[in-house]
Amino acid sequence: PGSTEVYIIDGIRRRLFSLKDDANVFSYDCVQEKAVFLVKEICSELKYRYDALATGDDSVLNDSKTLLLILDNYDAVEAICNDPMALSAYKDITGKYKNMNVCVILGGFENESVSYSAPEIYKKARDARHFMFFDDLVNLKIFDMSLTVVRQYKKPIELGDGYYIKDNNCQKIKTVLCV
């Protein structure tokens, strides 16, 4: 909690509501316009850090908290994609500023192939191939996984199991279960 600032844009079902009052949650909302605002604000903070590093302030990253943006709302993602400035800011966050102590989590990402009409953020996430997947690999539909990897992890997962997928690498993980 002392090293992160969490910003949550929750979905209509409010699955993350229990996190609202945590010490490190700086913002919790379900409104898509708030997502557009937050993306621009986070990008502005990261630009400040980037510029400070460029001028020789090497301590800026050690002294700054990790910014965690959780988007668990399809409408919010769509709103960001429909606002050119917000979309540009999101691309900067996940591209140019990705090493400036920032993390973006897209929750509620449906396990289905990403269609041509999907928001650009979902297409970018699919193309990045950087996921946590909590089902058997044989059921992965977002992108094609190599058959060698699928065969390697053919045993069905148990409660608390998941997969960390980055590019074509896959690693089975155990998660902490919250009751």
Disulfide bonds with the S-S distance in Angstrom:
none
